[in-house]
Amino acid sequence: MRALESICERGRGRHGLRKIRPLIAAAQAPDTTNSPLEDRFIIFCREHNLPQPLANVVIEGKEVDAFWPAKRLMVELDSWTFHHHRAAFERDRARDAALQAAGYRVVRLTSRRMEQEGRAVAEELRRILNATSGGSARN
């Protein structure tokens, strides 16, 4: 899989790759998510009529929480339980920078915002998905 991903990265701009990338991501996606927060995000997307992302896909050697391959967009879900100390904070920022340097967009979303500002968060994600290259938000 890693070799196939590498070939796709070197072939940016080729039309056939748009169809291959989602297949690679789907082949890497597990059947279940890794946390209740990730489960809630999948439901959140469905409830707010957002395209369903892939969950827990490995991109550039890093597992991401939610991913729209055609949009090169990922959402990383943060809760205070797992991200309340300096090491996690620093690690997350370094990871985001590496993914963005590789051409991906990373959006961080807290459990609190998803629960308390759901409508606004859904609209932000919809606008980001529509603004991200790769076609319509219904991928």
DSSP file (Angstrom, degrees, kcal/mol; ACC not computed):
  #  RESIDUE AA STRUCTURE BP1 BP2  ACC     N-H-->O    O-->H-N    N-H-->O    O-->H-N    TCO  KAPPA ALPHA  PHI   PSI    X-CA   Y-CA   Z-CA
    1    1 A M     >        0   0    0      0, 0.0     4,-2.7     0, 0.0     5,-0.2   0.000 360.0 360.0 360.0 -42.3    0.0    0.0    0.0
    2    2 A R  H  >  +     0   0    0      1,-0.2     4,-2.1     2,-0.2     5,-0.1   0.892 360.0  50.1 -61.0 -39.4    2.8    2.4    0.9
    3    3 A A  H  > S+     0   0    0      2,-0.2     4,-2.1     1,-0.2    -1,-0.2   0.900 110.5  49.9 -65.0 -40.6    4.4    1.9   -2.5
    4    4 A L  H  > S+     0   0    0      2,-0.2     4,-2.1     1,-0.2    -2,-0.2   0.906 109.7  50.8 -65.3 -41.6    1.1    2.6   -4.2
    5    5 A E  H  X S+     0   0    0     -4,-2.7     4,-2.3     1,-0.2    -1,-0.2   0.903 108.8  52.6 -59.9 -40.9    0.6    5.8   -2.2
    6    6 A S  H  X S+     0   0    0     -4,-2.1     4,-2.0     1,-0.2    -2,-0.2   0.899 107.8  50.4 -63.4 -41.6    4.1    6.9   -3.1
    7    7 A I  H  X S+     0   0    0     -4,-2.1     4,-1.3     1,-0.2    -1,-0.2   0.911 110.1  50.8 -62.3 -42.6    3.3    6.4   -6.8
    8    8 A C  H  < S+     0   0    0     -4,-2.1    -2,-0.2     1,-0.2    -1,-0.2   0.900 108.4  51.9 -62.9 -40.7    0.1    8.4   -6.4
    9    9 A E  H >< S+     0   0    0     -4,-2.3     3,-1.0     1,-0.2    -1,-0.2   0.895 110.2  48.1 -64.2 -39.2    2.0   11.3   -4.7
   10   10 A R  H 3< S+     0   0    0     -4,-2.0    -1,-0.2     1,-0.2    -2,-0.2   0.750 108.9  56.0 -71.9 -22.6    4.5   11.4   -7.6
   11   11 A G  T >< S+     0   0    0     -4,-1.3     3,-2.0    -3,-0.2    -1,-0.2   0.058  74.9 159.9-100.0  25.8    1.8   11.5  -10.2
   12   12 A R  T <   +     0   0    0     -3,-1.0     3,-0.1     1,-0.3    -3,-0.1  -0.137  63.6  29.1 -50.0 139.2   -0.2   14.5   -8.9
   13   13 A G  T 3  S+     0   0    0      1,-0.3     2,-0.3     2,-0.1    -1,-0.3   0.241  84.4 128.3  94.6 -12.9   -2.4   16.0  -11.5
   14   14 A R    X>  -     0   0    0     -3,-2.0     3,-1.0    -6,-0.2     4,-0.5  -0.617  59.3-135.7 -79.9 135.5   -3.1   12.8  -13.4
   15   15 A H  T >4 S+     0   0    0     -2,-0.3     3,-1.1     1,-0.2     4,-0.4   0.848  97.6  58.4 -62.5 -38.9   -6.8   12.2  -13.9
   16   16 A G  T >> S+     0   0    0      1,-0.3     4,-1.2     2,-0.2     3,-0.9   0.744  92.8  69.5 -65.9 -23.0   -6.8    8.5  -13.0
   17   17 A L  H <> S+     0   0    0     -3,-1.0     4,-2.6     1,-0.3    -1,-0.3   0.798  85.0  68.2 -68.4 -27.4   -5.4    9.1   -9.6
   18   18 A R  H << S+     0   0    0     -3,-1.1    -1,-0.3    -4,-0.5    -2,-0.2   0.832 106.2  41.5 -59.8 -30.4   -8.6   10.8   -8.5
   19   19 A K  H <> S+     0   0    0     -3,-0.9     4,-0.7    -4,-0.4    -1,-0.2   0.763 114.8  50.9 -87.0 -26.8  -10.3    7.4   -8.7
   20   20 A I  H  X S+     0   0    0     -4,-1.2     4,-2.2     2,-0.2     3,-0.4   0.886  98.2  64.2 -79.2 -39.9   -7.5    5.4   -7.2
   21   21 A R  H  X S+     0   0    0     -4,-2.6     4,-2.5     1,-0.2     5,-0.2   0.900 101.9  48.5 -55.7 -47.2   -6.9    7.5   -4.0
   22   22 A P  H  > S+     0   0    0      0, 0.0     4,-2.5     0, 0.0    -1,-0.2   0.863 110.5  53.3 -63.0 -31.6  -10.3    6.8   -2.5
   23   23 A L  H  X S+     0   0    0     -4,-0.7     4,-2.1    -3,-0.4    -2,-0.2   0.902 108.8  48.6 -67.8 -40.2   -9.8    3.1   -3.2
   24   24 A I  H  X S+     0   0    0     -4,-2.2     4,-1.4     2,-0.2    -1,-0.2   0.949 113.5  47.0 -61.9 -48.5   -6.5    3.1   -1.4
   25   25 A A  H  X S+     0   0    0     -4,-2.5     4,-1.0     1,-0.2     3,-0.3   0.899 111.9  50.3 -61.7 -41.2   -8.0    4.9    1.6
   26   26 A A  H  < S+     0   0    0     -4,-2.5     3,-0.4     1,-0.2    -1,-0.2   0.878 107.5  54.0 -65.6 -37.1  -11.0    2.5    1.7
   27   27 A A  H  < S+     0   0    0     -4,-2.1    -1,-0.2     1,-0.2    -2,-0.2   0.799 112.5  44.6 -67.1 -27.4   -8.7   -0.5    1.6
   28   28 A Q  H  < S+     0   0    0     -4,-1.4    -1,-0.2    -3,-0.3    -2,-0.2   0.605  90.2 105.2 -90.5 -13.0   -6.8    0.9    4.6
   29   29 A A     <  -     0   0    0     -4,-1.0    27,-0.1    -3,-0.4    28,-0.1  -0.499  66.9-132.7 -75.7 131.8   -9.9    1.9    6.6
   30   30 A P        -     0   0    0      0, 0.0    25,-0.3     0, 0.0    -1,-0.1  -0.342  19.4-116.3 -74.8 164.7  -10.8   -0.3    9.6
   31   31 A D  S    S+     0   0    0     -2,-0.1     2,-0.3     2,-0.1    -2,-0.0   0.788  97.1  30.1 -72.2 -28.0  -14.4   -1.5   10.1
   32   32 A T  S    S-     0   0    0     24,-0.1     2,-0.1    23,-0.0    23,-0.0  -0.840  84.8-111.1-127.2 164.9  -14.8    0.3   13.4
   33   33 A T        -     0   0    0     -2,-0.3    -2,-0.1     2,-0.1    32,-0.0  -0.347  24.2-119.9 -87.8 175.7  -13.4    3.5   14.8
   34   34 A N  S    S+     0   0    0     31,-0.1    -1,-0.1    -2,-0.1     3,-0.1   0.525  85.8  23.1 -94.6  -7.2  -10.9    3.7   17.7
   35   35 A S  S  > S-     0   0    0      1,-0.1     4,-2.1     0, 0.0     5,-0.1  -0.992  73.5-112.4-155.6 159.1  -13.0    5.8   20.1
   36   36 A P  H  > S+     0   0    0      0, 0.0     4,-2.6     0, 0.0     5,-0.2   0.851 117.1  58.0 -61.3 -33.8  -16.5    6.8   21.1
   37   37 A L  H  > S+     0   0    0      2,-0.2     4,-2.0     1,-0.2     5,-0.1   0.910 106.2  47.8 -63.8 -41.4  -15.7   10.4   20.0
   38   38 A E  H  > S+     0   0    0      2,-0.2     4,-2.0     1,-0.2    -1,-0.2   0.900 110.6  51.9 -65.3 -40.1  -14.8    9.1   16.5
   39   39 A D  H  X S+     0   0    0     -4,-2.1     4,-2.0     1,-0.2    -2,-0.2   0.925 109.4  50.5 -59.0 -44.2  -18.1    7.1   16.5
   40   40 A R  H  X S+     0   0    0     -4,-2.6     4,-2.9     1,-0.2    -2,-0.2   0.867 107.3  54.1 -63.2 -35.9  -20.0   10.3   17.4
   41   41 A F  H  X S+     0   0    0     -4,-2.0     4,-2.6     2,-0.2    -1,-0.2   0.901 106.0  51.4 -66.9 -39.5  -18.3   12.2   14.6
   42   42 A I  H  X S+     0   0    0     -4,-2.0     4,-1.7     2,-0.2    -1,-0.2   0.923 114.2  44.4 -61.2 -43.8  -19.4    9.7   12.0
   43   43 A I  H  X S+     0   0    0     -4,-2.0     4,-3.0     2,-0.2    -2,-0.2   0.903 110.1  56.2 -65.6 -41.8  -23.0   10.0   13.4
   44   44 A F  H  X S+     0   0    0     -4,-2.9     4,-1.9     1,-0.2    -2,-0.2   0.916 106.6  50.0 -55.5 -46.3  -22.5   13.8   13.5
   45   45 A C  H  <>S+     0   0    0     -4,-2.6     5,-3.2     1,-0.2    -1,-0.2   0.916 112.6  46.9 -61.0 -43.0  -21.7   13.8    9.7
   46   46 A R  H ><5S+     0   0    0     -4,-1.7     3,-1.4     1,-0.2    -2,-0.2   0.928 112.0  49.8 -64.1 -45.8  -24.7   11.8    8.9
   47   47 A E  H 3<5S+     0   0    0     -4,-3.0    -1,-0.2     1,-0.3    -2,-0.2   0.811 114.7  44.5 -64.3 -30.6  -27.0   13.9   11.1
   48   48 A H  T 3<5S-     0   0    0     -4,-1.9    -1,-0.3    -5,-0.2    -2,-0.2   0.193 113.9-115.1-101.6  15.5  -25.8   17.1    9.4
   49   49 A N  T < 5 +     0   0    0     -3,-1.4    -3,-0.2     1,-0.2    -4,-0.1   0.855  64.1 149.4  55.9  39.5  -25.9   15.7    5.9
   50   50 A L      < -     0   0    0     -5,-3.2    -1,-0.2    -6,-0.2    88,-0.1  -0.720  58.1 -89.8 -95.8 152.8  -22.1   15.9    5.5
   51   51 A P        -     0   0    0      0, 0.0    -1,-0.1     0, 0.0    87,-0.1  -0.335  49.4-105.9 -58.7 143.4  -20.3   13.4    3.2
   52   52 A Q        -     0   0    0     86,-0.1     2,-0.1    -7,-0.1   -10,-0.1  -0.596  36.8-148.0 -75.3 124.6  -19.2   10.4    5.2
   53   53 A P        -     0   0    0      0, 0.0     2,-0.3     0, 0.0    15,-0.2  -0.425  18.9-107.1 -83.3 164.8  -15.5   10.4    5.9
   54   54 A L  E     -A   67   0A   0     13,-3.1    13,-2.4    -2,-0.1     2,-0.4  -0.673  38.6-135.5 -81.9 149.3  -13.2    7.3    6.2
   55   55 A A  E     +A   66   0A   0     -2,-0.3    11,-0.2   -25,-0.3    10,-0.2  -0.885  68.6   0.3-114.4 142.0  -12.1    6.7    9.7
   56   56 A N  E    S+     0   0A   0      9,-1.3     2,-0.3     8,-0.6     9,-0.2   0.880  79.8 164.8  56.7  47.0   -8.7    5.8   11.1
   57   57 A V  E     -A   64   0A   0      7,-0.8     7,-2.9    -3,-0.2     2,-0.6  -0.713  38.3-122.4 -93.1 143.8   -6.9    5.8    7.8
   58   58 A V  E     +A   63   0A   0     -2,-0.3     2,-0.4     5,-0.2     5,-0.3  -0.798  33.9 176.6 -90.5 121.1   -3.1    5.9    7.6
   59   59 A I  E >  S-A   62   0A   0      3,-3.1     3,-2.3    -2,-0.6    40,-0.0  -0.993  70.5 -11.6-125.1 126.4   -1.8    8.9    5.7
   60   60 A E  T 3  S-     0   0    0     -2,-0.4    -1,-0.1     1,-0.3     3,-0.1   0.860 130.9 -54.4  52.9  36.6    1.9    9.6    5.3
   61   61 A G  T 3  S+     0   0    0      1,-0.2     2,-0.4    -3,-0.0    -1,-0.3   0.552 120.2 106.2  77.5   7.3    2.5    7.0    8.0
   62   62 A K  E <   -A   59   0A   0     -3,-2.3    -3,-3.1    33,-0.0     2,-0.4  -0.972  68.9-128.6-123.5 132.0    0.1    8.7   10.5
   63   63 A E  E     -A   58   0A   0     -2,-0.4     2,-0.3    -5,-0.3    -5,-0.2  -0.635  26.9-160.4 -78.5 130.7   -3.3    7.4   11.4
   64   64 A V  E     -A   57   0A   0     -7,-2.9    -7,-0.8    -2,-0.4    -8,-0.6  -0.830  19.1-133.7-112.7 152.3   -6.0   10.2   11.1
   65   65 A D  E    S+     0   0A   0     -2,-0.3    -9,-1.3     1,-0.2     2,-0.3   0.937  87.1   5.5 -71.2 -48.6   -9.4   10.2   12.7
   66   66 A A  E    S-AB  55  75A   0      9,-1.5     9,-2.0   -11,-0.2     2,-0.4  -0.999  70.2-176.5-141.5 140.4  -11.5   11.2    9.7
   67   67 A F  E     -AB  54  74A   0    -13,-2.4   -13,-3.1    -2,-0.3     7,-0.2  -0.993  23.8-163.9-147.6 133.2  -10.5   11.6    6.1
   68   68 A W  E >>> - B   0  73A   0      5,-2.9     5,-1.6    -2,-0.4     3,-1.1  -0.907  18.0-167.3-110.0  97.7  -12.1   12.7    2.8
   69   69 A P  G >45S+     0   0    0      0, 0.0     3,-0.7     0, 0.0    -1,-0.2   0.872  82.8  53.2 -59.3 -42.8   -9.6   11.4    0.2
   70   70 A A  G 345S+     0   0    0      1,-0.3   -49,-0.0    69,-0.1   -51,-0.0   0.756 116.6  41.2 -65.5 -21.9  -10.9   13.2   -2.8
   71   71 A K  G <45S-     0   0    0     -3,-1.1    -1,-0.3     2,-0.2    62,-0.1   0.528 100.4-133.0 -99.7  -9.8  -10.6   16.5   -0.8
   72   72 A R  T <<5 +     0   0    0     -4,-1.0    33,-2.8    -3,-0.7     2,-0.4   0.877  63.1 137.7  55.1  38.2   -7.3   15.7    0.9
   73   73 A L  E   < -Bc  68 105A   0     -5,-1.6    -5,-2.9    31,-0.2     2,-0.3  -0.933  32.3-177.9-119.9 136.2   -9.0   16.9    4.0
   74   74 A M  E     -Bc  67 106A   0     31,-2.4    33,-2.4    -2,-0.4     2,-0.5  -0.968  15.9-148.6-132.0 151.3   -8.8   15.3    7.5
   75   75 A V  E     -Bc  66 107A   0     -9,-2.0    -9,-1.5    -2,-0.3     2,-0.5  -0.979   8.7-158.7-116.6 128.7  -10.5   16.1   10.8
   76   76 A E  E     - c   0 108A   0     31,-2.9    33,-2.8    -2,-0.5     2,-0.5  -0.939  14.3-144.2-105.7 125.8   -8.6   15.3   14.0
   77   77 A L  E     - c   0 109A   0     -2,-0.5     2,-0.4    31,-0.2    33,-0.2  -0.784  16.1-166.8 -97.6 127.3  -10.9   14.9   17.0
   78   78 A D  E     + c   0 110A   0     31,-2.9    33,-2.2    -2,-0.5     2,-0.3  -0.931  10.3 178.5-118.7 134.3   -9.7   16.2   20.3
   79   79 A S    >>  -     0   0    0     -2,-0.4     4,-1.5    31,-0.2     3,-0.7  -0.948  38.5-120.9-125.7 153.3  -11.0   15.6   23.8
   80   80 A W  H 3> S+     0   0    0     -2,-0.3     4,-0.6     1,-0.2    -1,-0.1   0.834 108.5  67.7 -60.9 -31.5   -9.6   16.9   27.0
   81   81 A T  H 34 S+     0   0    0      1,-0.2    -1,-0.2     2,-0.2     3,-0.2   0.888 115.3  23.2 -56.2 -42.7   -9.2   13.3   28.2
   82   82 A F  H <4 S+     0   0    0     -3,-0.7    -1,-0.2     1,-0.1    -2,-0.2   0.518 128.2  43.6-105.1  -6.6   -6.5   12.5   25.7
   83   83 A H  H  < S+     0   0    0     -4,-1.5    -2,-0.2     1,-0.1    -1,-0.1  -0.006  75.4 105.9-129.8  30.6   -5.1   15.9   24.8
   84   84 A H     <  +     0   0    0     -4,-0.6     2,-0.3    -3,-0.2    -1,-0.1   0.353  65.8  73.5 -97.9   7.8   -4.7   17.7   28.1
   85   85 A H  S  > S-     0   0    0     -3,-0.1     4,-2.1     1,-0.1     3,-0.3  -0.864  84.8-112.2-124.0 160.7   -0.9   17.5   28.5
   86   86 A R  H  > S+     0   0    0     -2,-0.3     4,-2.8     1,-0.2     5,-0.3   0.851 111.5  56.1 -56.0 -43.7    2.1   19.2   26.8
   87   87 A A  H  > S+     0   0    0      1,-0.2     4,-2.6     2,-0.2    -1,-0.2   0.917 110.5  44.4 -60.3 -44.5    3.4   16.1   25.1
   88   88 A A  H  > S+     0   0    0     -3,-0.3     4,-2.5     2,-0.2    -1,-0.2   0.908 113.1  52.0 -65.6 -41.3    0.1   15.5   23.3
   89   89 A F  H  X S+     0   0    0     -4,-2.1     4,-1.8     2,-0.2    -2,-0.2   0.943 114.3  42.0 -59.4 -50.1   -0.3   19.1   22.4
   90   90 A E  H  X S+     0   0    0     -4,-2.8     4,-2.3     1,-0.2     5,-0.2   0.910 114.0  51.6 -65.3 -44.0    3.2   19.3   20.9
   91   91 A R  H  X S+     0   0    0     -4,-2.6     4,-2.3    -5,-0.3    -1,-0.2   0.902 109.0  51.2 -60.8 -42.6    2.9   15.9   19.1
   92   92 A D  H  X S+     0   0    0     -4,-2.5     4,-2.5     1,-0.2    -1,-0.2   0.904 110.2  48.8 -63.2 -41.7   -0.4   17.0   17.5
   93   93 A R  H  X S+     0   0    0     -4,-1.8     4,-2.2     2,-0.2    -2,-0.2   0.906 111.9  48.3 -67.4 -40.5    1.0   20.2   16.2
   94   94 A A  H  X S+     0   0    0     -4,-2.3     4,-2.1     2,-0.2    -1,-0.2   0.906 112.7  49.5 -64.3 -41.3    4.1   18.5   14.7
   95   95 A R  H  X S+     0   0    0     -4,-2.3     4,-2.2    -5,-0.2    -2,-0.2   0.915 110.2  49.9 -63.1 -45.3    1.9   15.9   13.1
   96   96 A D  H  X S+     0   0    0     -4,-2.5     4,-2.7     1,-0.2     5,-0.2   0.915 110.2  50.8 -60.6 -43.8   -0.5   18.5   11.6
   97   97 A A  H  X S+     0   0    0     -4,-2.2     4,-2.4     1,-0.2    -1,-0.2   0.905 109.8  49.8 -62.7 -41.7    2.5   20.4   10.2
   98   98 A A  H  X S+     0   0    0     -4,-2.1     4,-1.1     2,-0.2    -1,-0.2   0.912 113.0  46.4 -63.9 -42.6    3.9   17.3    8.5
   99   99 A L  H  <>S+     0   0    0     -4,-2.2     5,-2.1     1,-0.2     3,-0.3   0.902 113.1  48.8 -67.7 -40.6    0.5   16.4    7.0
  100  100 A Q  H ><5S+     0   0    0     -4,-2.7     3,-1.6     1,-0.2    -2,-0.2   0.876 107.3  55.5 -67.0 -36.2    0.0   20.0    5.7
  101  101 A A  H 3<5S+     0   0    0     -4,-2.4    -1,-0.2     1,-0.3    -2,-0.2   0.787 104.0  56.2 -65.0 -26.0    3.5   20.0    4.2
  102  102 A A  T 3<5S-     0   0    0     -4,-1.1    -1,-0.3    -3,-0.3    -2,-0.2   0.382 130.4 -95.5 -86.5   3.6    2.5   16.9    2.3
  103  103 A G  T < 5S+     0   0    0     -3,-1.6     2,-0.3     1,-0.3    -3,-0.2   0.609  83.4 125.7  97.6  12.5   -0.5   18.8    0.8
  104  104 A Y      < -     0   0    0     -5,-2.1     2,-0.4    -6,-0.1    -1,-0.3  -0.719  54.3-131.4-101.3 154.4   -3.3   17.8    3.2
  105  105 A R  E     -c   73   0A   0    -33,-2.8   -31,-2.4    -2,-0.3     2,-0.5  -0.889  21.3-160.4-102.3 136.9   -5.6   20.1    5.1
  106  106 A V  E     -c   74   0A   0     -2,-0.4     2,-0.5   -33,-0.2   -31,-0.2  -0.973   7.8-172.1-122.0 126.8   -6.1   19.3    8.8
  107  107 A V  E     -c   75   0A   0    -33,-2.4   -31,-2.9    -2,-0.5     2,-0.5  -0.977  12.7-149.8-116.5 128.2   -9.0   20.6   10.8
  108  108 A R  E     -c   76   0A   0     -2,-0.5     2,-0.4   -33,-0.2   -31,-0.2  -0.843  16.3-174.6 -97.4 133.1   -8.9   20.1   14.6
  109  109 A L  E     -c   77   0A   0    -33,-2.8   -31,-2.9    -2,-0.5     2,-0.2  -0.991  13.1-144.9-132.5 126.1  -12.3   19.7   16.2
  110  110 A T  E  >  -c   78   0A   0     -2,-0.4     4,-2.2   -33,-0.2   -31,-0.2  -0.573  21.7-124.5 -88.0 153.6  -13.0   19.4   19.9
  111  111 A S  H  > S+     0   0    0    -33,-2.2     4,-2.1    -2,-0.2     5,-0.2   0.884 112.2  56.8 -60.7 -37.8  -15.7   17.2   21.4
  112  112 A R  H  > S+     0   0    0    -34,-0.3     4,-3.1     2,-0.2     5,-0.4   0.928 107.6  45.8 -61.3 -46.9  -17.0   20.3   23.2
  113  113 A R  H  > S+     0   0    0      1,-0.2     4,-2.7     2,-0.2     8,-0.3   0.917 111.5  52.4 -63.4 -42.1  -17.5   22.3   19.9
  114  114 A M  H  < S+     0   0    0     -4,-2.2    -1,-0.2     1,-0.2    -2,-0.2   0.896 117.9  38.0 -61.5 -38.7  -19.1   19.3   18.2
  115  115 A E  H  < S+     0   0    0     -4,-2.1     3,-0.3    -5,-0.2    -2,-0.2   0.889 127.6  31.3 -79.7 -40.8  -21.6   19.0   21.0
  116  116 A Q  H  < S+     0   0    0     -4,-3.1    -3,-0.2    -5,-0.2    -2,-0.2   0.707 131.2  30.2 -95.4 -21.3  -22.3   22.6   21.8
  117  117 A E  S  X S+     0   0    0     -4,-2.7     4,-2.8    -5,-0.4     5,-0.2  -0.163  74.4 142.1-128.3  38.7  -21.8   24.3   18.4
  118  118 A G  H  > S+     0   0    0     -3,-0.3     4,-2.7     1,-0.2     5,-0.2   0.858  70.2  48.7 -53.0 -47.4  -22.9   21.5   16.2
  119  119 A R  H  > S+     0   0    0      1,-0.2     4,-2.1     2,-0.2    -1,-0.2   0.921 114.7  45.1 -62.3 -44.6  -24.7   23.5   13.6
  120  120 A A  H  > S+     0   0    0      2,-0.2     4,-2.4     1,-0.2    -2,-0.2   0.903 113.4  50.4 -66.3 -41.4  -21.9   26.0   13.2
  121  121 A V  H  X S+     0   0    0     -4,-2.8     4,-2.7    -8,-0.3    -2,-0.2   0.923 109.9  50.6 -62.8 -44.1  -19.3   23.3   13.1
  122  122 A A  H  X S+     0   0    0     -4,-2.7     4,-2.4    -5,-0.2    -1,-0.2   0.906 111.1  48.5 -61.5 -41.8  -21.2   21.4   10.4
  123  123 A E  H  X S+     0   0    0     -4,-2.1     4,-2.5     2,-0.2    -1,-0.2   0.901 110.6  51.0 -66.7 -40.2  -21.5   24.6    8.3
  124  124 A E  H  X S+     0   0    0     -4,-2.4     4,-2.6     2,-0.2    -2,-0.2   0.940 111.9  47.0 -60.3 -46.7  -17.8   25.3    8.7
  125  125 A L  H  X S+     0   0    0     -4,-2.7     4,-3.0     1,-0.2     5,-0.2   0.904 110.6  52.5 -62.8 -40.5  -17.0   21.7    7.5
  126  126 A R  H  X S+     0   0    0     -4,-2.4     4,-2.3     1,-0.2    -1,-0.2   0.927 111.5  46.4 -60.1 -45.1  -19.4   22.0    4.6
  127  127 A R  H  X S+     0   0    0     -4,-2.5     4,-1.9     2,-0.2    -2,-0.2   0.895 113.2  48.9 -65.8 -39.7  -17.7   25.2    3.5
  128  128 A I  H  X S+     0   0    0     -4,-2.6     4,-1.7     2,-0.2    -2,-0.2   0.924 111.4  49.6 -65.5 -43.5  -14.2   23.7    3.9
  129  129 A L  H  < S+     0   0    0     -4,-3.0    -2,-0.2     1,-0.2    -1,-0.2   0.898 113.1  46.8 -62.0 -39.8  -15.2   20.7    1.9
  130  130 A N  H  < S+     0   0    0     -4,-2.3    -1,-0.2    -5,-0.2    -2,-0.2   0.820 114.1  47.8 -71.7 -30.3  -16.7   22.8   -0.9
  131  131 A A  H  < S+     0   0    0     -4,-1.9     2,-0.3    -5,-0.2    -1,-0.2   0.707  92.7  93.5 -82.4 -20.7  -13.6   25.1   -0.9
  132  132 A T  S  < S-     0   0    0     -4,-1.7     3,-0.2    -5,-0.1   -60,-0.1  -0.548  86.6-107.8 -77.7 135.3  -11.1   22.2   -1.0
  133  133 A S  S    S+     0   0    0     -2,-0.3    -1,-0.1     1,-0.2    -2,-0.1  -0.169  88.0  76.2 -58.9 153.2  -10.0   21.1   -4.5
  134  134 A G  S    S-     0   0    0     -4,-0.1     2,-0.3    -3,-0.1    -1,-0.2   0.471  97.3 -82.4 123.1   5.5  -11.4   17.8   -5.8
  135  135 A G  S    S-     0   0    0     -3,-0.2     4,-0.1    -5,-0.1    -3,-0.0  -0.752  81.5  -0.9 109.2-153.1  -15.0   18.5   -6.8
  136  136 A S        -     0   0    0     -2,-0.3     3,-0.5     1,-0.1    -6,-0.0  -0.267  63.7-114.8 -79.7 164.4  -18.2   18.6   -4.9
  137  137 A A  S    S+     0   0    0      1,-0.2    -1,-0.1     2,-0.1    -7,-0.1   0.469 100.9  82.7 -76.9  -1.7  -18.6   18.0   -1.2
  138  138 A R              0   0    0      1,-0.2    -1,-0.2   -88,-0.1    -2,-0.1  -0.064 360.0 360.0 -95.2  33.7  -20.7   14.8   -1.9
  139  139 A N              0   0    0     -3,-0.5    -1,-0.2    -4,-0.1   -69,-0.1   0.459 360.0 360.0 -82.7 360.0  -17.7   12.5   -2.4
